[in-house]
Amino acid sequence: MAAQASYIAALNAQDLADSKRRVFVVTPFPPYDEGDLWVDGSASPQVIKVATVAVAADGNFSTLDWVLADEYALDFVESVYT
């Protein structure tokens, strides 16, 4: 639960900073920005992933651009608070 609370706090802080977060419910397509979310329904149970890089409109989608949100949140919290 603490990790989820930290994750939510991190997302809220980032959203306040740039106010343009996207949430994809199908396979993402460019453009997307670092921090955008993807509810990946191809996994069972569904998982939430976060983009680790920005891809321009003329770029290509790659699953390597996305990591599980819990991993990203933990990295963010550790880098900010340690």
Secondary structure, 3 states (H helix, E strand, C coil): CHHHHHHHHHHHHHHHHHCCCCEECCCCCCCECCCCEEEECCCCCCEEEEECCCECCCCCCCHHHEEEHHHHHHHHHHHHHC
